[in-house]
């Protein structure tokens, strides 16, 4: 009996300790419950909502693009994509067999697409893009039998003029890792973003803002109801300064050639024409491009992706003689009356140097030298002015540096001087090199856009304008050039003579009722010791052809610069294109 009582007392002594442990456990459980329900309640409610809610984007319509006269350049077309929801059906292989029959593709190929798709099962997989209406109908008719398929309506970019406007407008491409890192607030994986041209520069304005649908889904991720939505905001429509009729005229002429054309308003810098040839079809990029197609574009002759107006730099040839004339007059090195005798060649630094005209031009002053493009005159002028002063005036007129054009990718070109020679070549500048630079040859490179800017400054009386392609971009940016206006007037008069007087090298551009002022240019690709006709040279060794101009001469409205690679003489290859653009421009202006 005594032992039983001792055991009972021992058990009763343990009860308080058990009660304490039990109470402590309740406190721990209660604290944890309170922490989950109260302190972290919002967090766990969010997780629960995420388990039952799915967000689907509503694609915003990308902004339309028009030319200066309201003609539509870039449009959006509805595009139908076939999406597979793997959580919505039990027989994915059978569904792919059904899709293969509609799309005329193998089920194995479609299975590879599905196998390579990242993300959870309830995330739709893109099976095919841009379905025809007949294919869409077949999918929708079989909706009960194959509920795993849905049709997603997207916007497909349409470049109405294809290659004609490719280098201005650019194209779209899928956002890559660098895009997502830089613009993570705006881009998501799979988004299409601007890759070149206007589409790239103004991408954030053109793309608008996507909307979103919040769907209530079941435990398998299948949509059951829509809880709410935020509508998409369409992208901003754009007007460009381009005139598509002039653009087409230039593109037609350059078809089958390598070259470029640019036209702009000399007072405002508005670009009316920007054509680079050869070109490419930007509509190829509106769908996912096969690697073989991309390789074909990359390997195409003359690099069609290159924008020759701003990305290629060439020797300016004789269009540089306007800068030489400005430098000589403004520095007082020559007067308008000073003359040089041209007999077809001359000896400079113990080396015979030739003029382009074998018989020579006779006695020439500055006006005649520009009009007939006499090389001998400018060889002599170059020696007097010197390379550093030549470089100074070239840079005043915007050569050798980016113009500030609103489409990126400009090359700066090259305007050499003595310092450049020492720092870049490690050797002094030799006087004989100045002779070559004086006629736009040697180590001097400019872009067609820079030449257009230079001619615009001559046309408007001495202001360097900033070319741009966005219409209504605000007050035009320009800066005055510190040149005596009478000096500019004398060079302008010589440019008028190039087109409108006998023996001018640009008489083929003469238009009835419109005074055009301009300058031909022929830039050698290889040095020639003798007079060899271009047609007798291999094509890749023939001279490049320039024509730089403005009109009307007294009150300029438009600058036109044309360049044809290996085209020969500027008067033969580039001048006809300039004439076509002027004819179209003034015919349209008269009709208006």
C-alpha positions as CSV (number, residue, x, y, z in Angstrom):
1,X,0.0,0.0,0.0
2,X,2.8,2.4,0.9
3,X,4.5,1.7,-2.5
4,X,1.3,2.5,-4.4
5,X,0.9,5.8,-2.6
6,X,4.5,6.7,-3.3
7,X,4.0,6.0,-7.1
8,X,0.8,8.1,-7.1
9,X,2.5,11.0,-5.4
10,X,5.3,10.8,-7.9
11,X,2.9,11.0,-10.8
12,X,1.0,13.9,-9.2
13,X,4.3,15.7,-8.8
14,X,5.0,15.4,-12.6
15,X,1.6,16.9,-13.6
16,X,2.5,20.6,-13.1
17,X,5.6,20.1,-15.2
18,X,3.5,18.5,-17.9
19,X,1.0,21.4,-17.7
20,X,3.8,23.9,-18.1
21,X,5.1,22.1,-21.1
22,X,1.6,21.8,-22.6
23,X,1.0,25.6,-21.9
24,X,4.4,26.4,-23.5
25,X,3.5,24.4,-26.6
26,X,0.1,26.2,-26.9
27,X,1.9,29.5,-26.6
28,X,4.4,28.6,-29.4
29,X,1.5,27.4,-31.6
30,X,-0.5,30.5,-30.9
31,X,2.5,32.8,-31.5
32,X,3.2,31.1,-34.8
33,X,-0.5,31.3,-35.8
34,X,-0.6,35.0,-34.9
35,X,2.6,35.6,-36.9
36,X,1.3,33.9,-40.0
37,X,-2.2,35.3,-39.7
38,X,-1.5,38.8,-38.6
39,X,2.2,39.8,-39.0
40,X,2.7,38.0,-42.3
41,X,-0.9,37.9,-43.3
42,X,-0.6,40.0,-46.4
43,X,2.3,38.1,-47.7
44,X,0.6,34.7,-47.4
45,X,-2.6,36.0,-48.8
46,X,-0.6,37.2,-51.8
47,X,0.8,33.7,-52.3
48,X,-2.6,32.2,-52.1
49,X,-3.9,34.7,-54.7
50,X,-1.0,33.9,-56.9
51,X,-2.0,30.2,-56.7
52,X,-5.5,31.0,-57.9
53,X,-4.9,34.1,-60.1
54,X,-3.1,34.2,-63.4
55,X,-2.1,37.4,-65.2
56,X,-2.3,37.5,-69.0
57,X,-0.9,40.5,-71.0
58,X,-3.1,42.4,-73.4
59,X,-0.8,43.6,-76.2
60,X,-0.8,47.3,-76.9
61,X,-1.1,48.4,-80.5
62,X,2.2,49.8,-81.7
63,X,2.1,53.4,-83.0
64,X,1.6,53.9,-86.8
65,X,4.2,55.9,-88.8
66,X,3.3,58.3,-91.6
67,X,5.3,60.5,-94.0
68,X,5.2,64.3,-94.0
69,X,2.0,64.3,-96.1
70,X,0.1,61.8,-94.0
71,X,0.8,58.7,-96.2
72,X,0.9,55.5,-94.1
73,X,4.4,54.0,-94.0
74,X,4.0,51.4,-91.2
75,X,0.8,49.7,-90.2
76,X,-0.4,46.9,-87.9
77,X,-2.2,43.9,-89.2
78,X,-4.0,41.3,-87.0
79,X,-2.0,38.1,-86.7
80,X,-3.3,34.9,-85.3
81,X,-1.0,32.6,-83.2
82,X,-1.7,29.1,-82.2
83,X,-1.1,28.5,-78.5
84,X,-1.0,25.2,-76.6
85,X,-2.0,25.0,-72.9
86,X,-0.5,21.7,-71.7
87,X,-2.5,21.8,-68.5
88,X,-5.8,21.9,-70.4
89,X,-5.8,18.4,-71.9
90,X,-4.7,14.9,-71.2
91,X,-3.5,13.9,-74.6
92,X,-0.8,16.3,-75.7
93,X,0.6,14.0,-78.4
94,X,-2.8,13.6,-79.9
95,X,-3.3,17.3,-79.9
96,X,0.0,17.8,-81.7
97,X,-1.0,15.2,-84.3
98,X,-4.2,17.3,-84.9
99,X,-2.2,20.6,-85.2
100,X,0.4,19.0,-87.5
101,X,-2.4,18.1,-89.9
102,X,-3.6,21.7,-90.0
103,X,-0.2,23.3,-90.2
104,X,1.2,20.8,-92.7
105,X,4.2,20.2,-90.4
106,X,5.4,17.0,-88.7
107,X,4.2,16.2,-85.2
108,X,7.8,15.4,-84.2
109,X,8.8,19.0,-85.1
110,X,5.9,20.4,-83.0
111,X,6.8,18.1,-80.1
112,X,10.3,19.5,-80.2
113,X,8.8,23.0,-79.9
114,X,6.8,22.0,-76.9
115,X,9.7,20.1,-75.3
116,X,11.9,23.3,-75.6
117,X,9.3,25.5,-74.0
118,X,10.3,26.8,-70.5
119,X,7.9,27.6,-67.7
120,X,5.1,25.7,-65.9
121,X,2.6,23.5,-67.6
122,X,-0.2,26.1,-67.4
123,X,1.9,28.7,-69.3
124,X,0.8,28.6,-73.0
125,X,3.3,27.5,-75.6
126,X,3.5,29.2,-79.0
127,X,3.1,26.5,-81.6
128,X,2.7,28.6,-84.8
129,X,2.5,32.2,-85.8
130,X,0.4,34.1,-88.4
131,X,-2.2,31.5,-89.1
132,X,-4.4,31.9,-92.1
133,X,-8.1,32.4,-91.6
134,X,-8.7,28.9,-92.9
135,X,-6.4,27.5,-90.2
136,X,-8.0,29.6,-87.5
137,X,-11.4,28.2,-88.5
138,X,-10.2,24.6,-88.3
139,X,-8.9,25.1,-84.8
140,X,-12.0,26.8,-83.5
141,X,-14.3,24.1,-85.0
142,X,-12.4,21.5,-83.1
143,X,-12.4,23.5,-79.8
144,X,-14.5,21.0,-77.9
145,X,-12.3,18.1,-79.0
146,X,-9.1,19.9,-78.4
147,X,-9.6,22.5,-75.7
148,X,-5.9,22.8,-75.1
149,X,-5.5,25.0,-78.2
150,X,-6.4,28.7,-78.2
151,X,-6.0,31.4,-80.8
152,X,-4.1,34.5,-79.6
153,X,-4.6,37.7,-81.6
154,X,-1.4,39.7,-82.0
155,X,-0.4,42.8,-84.1
156,X,1.9,42.1,-87.0
157,X,4.0,45.0,-88.2
158,X,3.6,45.8,-91.9
159,X,6.2,48.0,-93.7
160,X,4.1,49.1,-96.6
161,X,7.0,50.2,-98.8
162,X,9.4,47.4,-97.9
163,X,13.0,47.9,-98.8
164,X,12.3,51.5,-100.0
165,X,12.1,52.8,-96.4
166,X,14.1,50.1,-94.5
167,X,17.1,52.1,-93.5
168,X,14.9,54.9,-92.1
169,X,12.3,52.8,-90.3
170,X,14.3,49.8,-89.2
171,X,12.6,46.7,-87.9
172,X,11.6,44.8,-84.8
173,X,13.3,41.9,-83.0
174,X,12.7,39.9,-79.8
175,X,14.1,41.5,-76.7
176,X,17.4,40.1,-75.7
177,X,19.2,39.9,-72.3
178,X,20.7,43.4,-72.7
179,X,17.3,44.9,-73.5
180,X,15.8,43.3,-70.5
181,X,18.6,44.5,-68.3
182,X,18.5,48.1,-69.5
183,X,14.7,48.5,-69.8
184,X,13.4,45.9,-67.3
185,X,10.5,48.3,-66.4
186,X,9.3,48.3,-70.0
187,X,10.3,45.0,-71.6
188,X,9.5,41.4,-70.8
189,X,10.9,38.2,-72.3
190,X,9.4,37.6,-75.7
191,X,8.5,41.3,-76.3
192,X,9.3,42.7,-79.8
193,X,11.5,45.8,-79.6
194,X,12.9,48.2,-82.2
195,X,16.2,47.0,-83.6
196,X,17.2,49.8,-86.1
197,X,16.1,53.1,-87.4
198,X,13.0,54.9,-86.2
199,X,11.6,51.8,-84.6
200,X,14.7,51.6,-82.3
201,X,15.1,55.3,-81.5
202,X,11.5,55.9,-80.6
203,X,10.7,52.4,-79.4
204,X,9.3,53.3,-76.0
205,X,6.9,55.9,-77.5
206,X,5.8,53.6,-80.3
207,X,5.2,50.5,-78.2
208,X,2.6,52.0,-75.9
209,X,1.7,50.2,-72.6
210,X,0.4,46.6,-72.5
211,X,-2.7,45.9,-70.5
212,X,-3.4,42.8,-68.3
213,X,-6.2,40.4,-67.6
214,X,-6.5,38.7,-64.1
215,X,-7.9,35.3,-64.5
216,X,-9.2,33.0,-61.7
217,X,-7.8,29.5,-62.3
218,X,-8.4,26.1,-60.7
219,X,-5.9,23.9,-59.0
220,X,-4.7,22.7,-62.4
221,X,-4.2,26.3,-63.6
222,X,-7.2,26.3,-65.9
223,X,-9.0,29.6,-66.3
224,X,-12.5,29.7,-64.6
225,X,-13.3,33.4,-64.5
226,X,-12.0,36.9,-65.1
227,X,-11.5,38.9,-61.9
228,X,-10.4,42.2,-63.6
229,X,-8.4,43.9,-66.3
230,X,-6.4,47.0,-67.2
231,X,-6.8,48.0,-70.8
232,X,-3.8,48.5,-73.1
233,X,-2.7,51.9,-74.1
234,X,-1.9,52.2,-77.8
235,X,1.5,53.5,-78.8
236,X,2.0,57.0,-80.1
237,X,1.5,57.6,-83.9
238,X,4.5,59.3,-85.6
239,X,4.9,61.5,-88.6
240,X,8.3,61.6,-90.3
241,X,9.8,64.4,-92.4
242,X,10.2,61.9,-95.3
243,X,8.4,62.4,-98.6
244,X,7.6,58.9,-99.8
245,X,7.2,59.9,-103.4
246,X,10.7,61.4,-103.5
247,X,11.9,58.4,-101.6
248,X,10.5,56.0,-104.1
249,X,12.0,58.0,-107.0
250,X,15.5,57.6,-105.5
251,X,15.0,54.0,-104.6
252,X,14.0,53.1,-108.2
253,X,17.0,54.8,-109.6
254,X,19.4,53.0,-107.3
255,X,17.9,49.6,-107.8
256,X,20.7,47.2,-108.8
257,X,23.4,49.7,-107.8
258,X,25.3,50.4,-104.6
259,X,24.9,54.0,-103.4
260,X,22.8,56.4,-101.5
261,X,20.7,59.6,-101.8
262,X,19.8,62.2,-99.2
263,X,17.6,65.3,-99.5
264,X,16.9,67.8,-96.8
265,X,15.5,71.2,-96.2
266,X,18.5,73.6,-95.8
267,X,16.7,75.9,-93.4
268,X,15.3,73.3,-91.0
269,X,17.3,70.2,-91.5
270,X,14.2,68.1,-92.2
271,X,15.2,65.0,-94.1
272,X,13.0,64.4,-97.1
273,X,14.9,61.5,-98.7
274,X,17.2,58.9,-97.2
275,X,17.9,55.9,-99.4
276,X,20.7,53.4,-99.1
277,X,21.1,50.7,-101.8
278,X,21.1,47.8,-101.8
279,X,18.4,47.5,-99.1
280,X,16.5,44.6,-97.4
281,X,12.9,43.8,-96.7
282,X,12.0,44.7,-93.1
283,X,8.8,42.6,-93.3
284,X,11.0,39.5,-93.1
285,X,11.7,40.4,-89.5
286,X,8.0,40.6,-88.5
287,X,8.1,36.9,-88.0
288,X,10.7,34.8,-86.3
289,X,13.6,34.7,-88.8
290,X,15.2,31.3,-89.5
291,X,19.0,31.3,-89.0
292,X,19.5,30.4,-92.7
293,X,17.5,33.5,-93.7
294,X,19.5,35.7,-91.4
295,X,22.8,34.3,-92.7
296,X,21.6,34.9,-96.3
297,X,21.1,38.6,-95.5
298,X,24.4,38.9,-93.7
299,X,26.3,37.3,-96.6
300,X,24.4,39.3,-99.4
301,X,26.6,41.3,-101.7
302,X,27.3,45.0,-100.7
303,X,25.9,44.5,-97.2
304,X,22.3,45.5,-97.5
305,X,21.9,46.1,-93.7
306,X,24.5,49.0,-94.0
307,X,23.0,52.5,-94.0
308,X,25.3,54.1,-96.5
309,X,24.0,57.6,-95.9
310,X,25.4,57.7,-92.4
311,X,27.5,54.6,-91.8
312,X,29.8,54.6,-94.9
313,X,32.5,57.2,-95.3
314,X,34.1,57.9,-98.7
315,X,36.6,60.4,-100.2
316,X,34.5,63.5,-101.2
317,X,36.3,64.0,-104.5
318,X,35.5,67.3,-106.2
319,X,32.6,68.2,-104.0
320,X,35.3,69.2,-101.5
321,X,36.4,72.0,-103.8
322,X,33.7,74.3,-102.4
323,X,35.4,74.0,-99.0
324,X,38.7,74.8,-100.6
325,X,37.3,77.8,-102.3
326,X,35.8,79.1,-99.0
327,X,39.2,78.5,-97.2
328,X,41.2,80.3,-99.9
329,X,39.0,83.4,-100.1
330,X,38.3,83.7,-96.4
331,X,42.0,83.4,-95.6
332,X,42.9,85.9,-98.3
333,X,45.2,83.4,-99.9
334,X,43.5,84.0,-103.3
335,X,41.2,86.6,-104.8
336,X,38.4,85.8,-107.2
337,X,40.5,87.2,-110.0
338,X,43.6,85.2,-109.4
339,X,44.1,82.5,-112.0
340,X,46.2,79.4,-112.8
341,X,47.0,77.9,-116.1
342,X,45.9,74.3,-116.6
343,X,47.5,72.3,-119.4
344,X,46.2,69.0,-118.3
345,X,49.0,68.2,-115.9
346,X,51.7,69.8,-113.8
347,X,54.8,68.9,-111.8
348,X,54.5,69.3,-108.0
349,X,57.3,68.2,-105.7
350,X,59.1,66.5,-108.6
351,X,56.1,64.5,-109.5
352,X,53.8,64.9,-112.4
353,X,50.2,65.3,-111.3
354,X,47.3,65.3,-113.8
355,X,44.0,67.0,-114.2
356,X,40.9,65.0,-115.0
357,X,40.6,66.7,-118.4
358,X,43.5,65.5,-120.5
359,X,43.7,68.6,-122.8
360,X,43.5,70.9,-119.8
361,X,41.2,73.9,-119.0
362,X,43.5,76.7,-120.0
363,X,43.6,79.8,-117.8
364,X,41.1,79.4,-114.8
365,X,40.1,81.5,-111.9
366,X,38.2,80.2,-108.8
367,X,34.7,80.4,-110.5
368,X,35.8,78.6,-113.6
369,X,37.8,76.1,-111.5
370,X,34.6,75.1,-109.6
371,X,32.4,75.2,-112.7
372,X,34.7,73.0,-114.8
373,X,36.2,71.2,-111.8
374,X,39.8,71.9,-112.7
375,X,42.2,69.9,-110.5
376,X,45.3,71.9,-111.3
377,X,43.8,75.1,-109.8
378,X,43.1,73.3,-106.5
379,X,46.4,71.6,-106.4
380,X,48.0,75.1,-106.3
381,X,45.4,76.4,-103.9
382,X,46.0,73.5,-101.5
383,X,49.7,74.3,-101.3
384,X,48.9,77.9,-100.4
385,X,46.3,77.2,-97.8
386,X,48.0,74.2,-96.1
387,X,46.5,71.2,-94.4
388,X,45.7,72.7,-91.0
389,X,43.7,75.5,-92.4
390,X,42.0,73.1,-94.9
391,X,41.0,70.9,-91.9
392,X,39.7,74.0,-90.0
393,X,37.3,75.0,-92.7
394,X,36.2,71.4,-93.4
395,X,35.2,71.0,-89.7
396,X,33.5,74.4,-89.7
397,X,31.1,72.9,-92.4
398,X,30.5,69.8,-90.3
399,X,32.8,67.3,-92.2
400,X,34.7,64.7,-90.1
401,X,32.2,64.6,-87.3
402,X,28.7,63.2,-86.7
403,X,25.9,65.5,-87.8
404,X,23.6,64.8,-84.8
405,X,21.1,63.0,-87.0
406,X,18.4,61.4,-84.9
407,X,19.0,57.8,-86.2
408,X,22.1,56.4,-84.5
409,X,25.1,54.8,-86.0
410,X,26.7,57.7,-87.8
411,X,30.4,57.5,-88.7
412,X,32.5,60.5,-88.0
413,X,34.6,60.2,-91.1
414,X,38.1,61.7,-91.2
415,X,39.5,65.2,-91.7
416,X,43.3,64.9,-91.4
417,X,45.8,67.5,-90.2
418,X,49.4,67.5,-88.9
419,X,48.4,66.5,-85.4
420,X,46.3,63.6,-86.7
421,X,49.3,62.4,-88.7
422,X,51.6,62.4,-85.7
423,X,49.2,60.9,-83.2
424,X,47.6,58.2,-85.5
425,X,50.3,57.4,-88.0
426,X,53.3,58.3,-85.9
427,X,54.8,60.3,-88.8
428,X,54.8,63.9,-90.0
429,X,52.4,65.2,-92.5
430,X,54.0,65.6,-96.0
431,X,53.2,68.5,-98.2
432,X,52.5,66.2,-101.1
433,X,49.5,64.8,-99.3
434,X,47.9,68.2,-99.1
435,X,47.8,68.3,-102.8
436,X,45.6,65.2,-102.8
437,X,43.3,66.4,-100.0
438,X,42.8,69.7,-101.9
439,X,40.8,67.7,-104.5
440,X,39.1,65.5,-102.0
441,X,41.4,62.5,-102.3
442,X,44.0,60.9,-99.9
443,X,43.2,60.4,-96.2
444,X,39.9,62.3,-96.1
445,X,36.5,60.6,-95.6
446,X,33.0,62.0,-95.3
447,X,29.5,60.5,-95.2
448,X,26.8,61.6,-97.7
449,X,24.8,63.1,-94.7
450,X,27.8,65.3,-93.9
451,X,28.0,66.4,-97.5
452,X,24.3,67.3,-97.4
453,X,24.9,69.3,-94.2
454,X,27.8,71.1,-95.8
455,X,25.7,72.0,-98.9
456,X,22.8,73.1,-96.7
457,X,25.2,75.6,-94.9
458,X,26.2,77.0,-98.3
459,X,22.6,77.2,-99.4
460,X,21.2,79.0,-96.3
461,X,24.1,81.5,-96.2
462,X,26.3,80.0,-93.4
463,X,24.3,78.1,-90.8
464,X,25.0,74.4,-90.0
465,X,21.7,72.7,-89.4
466,X,21.1,69.4,-87.6
467,X,19.4,66.9,-89.9
468,X,16.4,65.0,-88.4
469,X,13.6,62.7,-89.5
470,X,11.0,63.2,-86.8
471,X,8.4,65.7,-88.0
472,X,7.6,68.5,-85.6
473,X,10.7,67.9,-83.6
474,X,10.7,71.5,-82.4
475,X,12.8,74.5,-83.3
476,X,15.5,73.5,-85.8
477,X,18.9,73.2,-84.3
478,X,21.6,75.3,-86.1
479,X,24.7,77.2,-85.5
480,X,26.3,80.0,-87.5
481,X,29.6,79.6,-89.3
482,X,32.1,82.4,-89.0
483,X,32.5,83.0,-92.7
484,X,32.2,86.3,-94.6
485,X,28.8,86.1,-96.4
486,X,30.4,87.5,-99.6
487,X,32.7,84.5,-99.7
488,X,29.8,82.1,-99.5
489,X,28.0,84.1,-102.2
490,X,31.0,83.7,-104.6
491,X,31.1,79.9,-104.1
492,X,27.3,79.7,-104.6
493,X,27.6,81.6,-107.8
494,X,30.2,79.2,-109.0
495,X,27.9,76.3,-108.1
496,X,25.1,77.9,-110.2
497,X,27.5,78.1,-113.1
498,X,28.3,74.3,-112.8
499,X,24.7,73.5,-113.8
500,X,23.6,76.5,-115.9
501,X,26.6,77.7,-118.0
502,X,28.3,76.1,-121.0
503,X,31.2,73.7,-120.0
504,X,29.8,73.3,-116.5
505,X,30.2,69.7,-115.4
506,X,26.6,69.5,-114.1
507,X,24.6,70.8,-117.1
508,X,22.7,67.5,-117.3
509,X,20.8,68.6,-114.1
510,X,19.6,71.8,-115.7
511,X,15.8,72.2,-115.3
512,X,13.6,74.7,-117.2
513,X,12.2,77.3,-114.9
514,X,14.3,76.1,-111.9
515,X,17.8,77.3,-111.2
516,X,19.8,74.4,-109.7
517,X,23.2,75.0,-108.1
518,X,25.5,72.0,-107.6
519,X,28.9,70.3,-107.9
520,X,29.9,67.1,-109.5
521,X,32.4,64.8,-107.7
522,X,34.5,61.9,-108.9
523,X,36.5,60.1,-106.2
524,X,39.2,57.7,-107.3
525,X,39.2,54.3,-105.8
526,X,42.8,53.5,-107.0
527,X,45.5,56.0,-107.9
528,X,45.9,56.5,-111.6
529,X,49.1,57.7,-113.1
530,X,47.6,58.0,-116.6
531,X,44.2,58.9,-118.1
532,X,42.2,55.7,-118.1
533,X,38.5,55.6,-118.9
534,X,36.4,54.2,-116.1
535,X,34.7,51.7,-118.3
536,X,38.1,50.2,-119.1
537,X,38.7,49.5,-115.4
538,X,37.4,46.5,-113.4
539,X,34.1,47.5,-111.7
540,X,35.5,47.4,-108.2
541,X,38.3,49.9,-109.3
542,X,36.1,52.4,-111.0
543,X,35.6,55.9,-109.5
544,X,32.8,56.8,-107.1
545,X,30.3,59.3,-108.4
546,X,29.0,62.3,-106.4
547,X,26.5,65.1,-107.1
548,X,25.8,67.7,-104.4
549,X,23.3,70.4,-105.0
550,X,20.4,72.7,-103.9
551,X,17.5,74.5,-105.6
552,X,16.2,77.0,-106.3
553,X,19.5,78.8,-106.4
554,X,18.2,82.2,-105.2
555,X,15.9,80.9,-102.5
556,X,16.9,77.3,-101.7
557,X,14.1,74.9,-100.5
558,X,15.9,71.6,-100.9
559,X,19.4,70.1,-100.9
560,X,20.0,66.8,-102.8
561,X,23.1,64.7,-102.6
562,X,23.5,61.5,-104.6
563,X,26.4,59.0,-104.4
564,X,26.9,55.9,-106.6
565,X,29.7,53.5,-105.6
566,X,32.0,52.8,-108.6
567,X,29.6,54.8,-110.8
568,X,32.3,56.7,-112.7
569,X,31.8,60.4,-113.3
570,X,29.3,62.3,-111.1
571,X,27.8,63.9,-114.1
572,X,27.0,60.4,-115.6
573,X,26.0,58.3,-112.6
574,X,24.8,60.6,-109.8
575,X,23.5,63.7,-111.6
576,X,20.5,61.9,-113.3
577,X,19.2,60.8,-109.9
578,X,19.4,64.4,-108.6
579,X,17.5,65.6,-111.6
580,X,14.8,63.0,-111.0
581,X,14.3,64.1,-107.4
582,X,14.1,67.8,-108.4
583,X,11.6,67.1,-111.2
584,X,9.4,65.2,-108.8
585,X,9.7,67.7,-106.0
586,X,8.9,70.8,-108.1
587,X,6.2,69.1,-110.0
588,X,4.5,68.1,-106.7
589,X,5.1,71.6,-105.3
590,X,3.5,73.2,-108.4
591,X,0.5,70.8,-108.2
592,X,0.0,71.7,-104.6
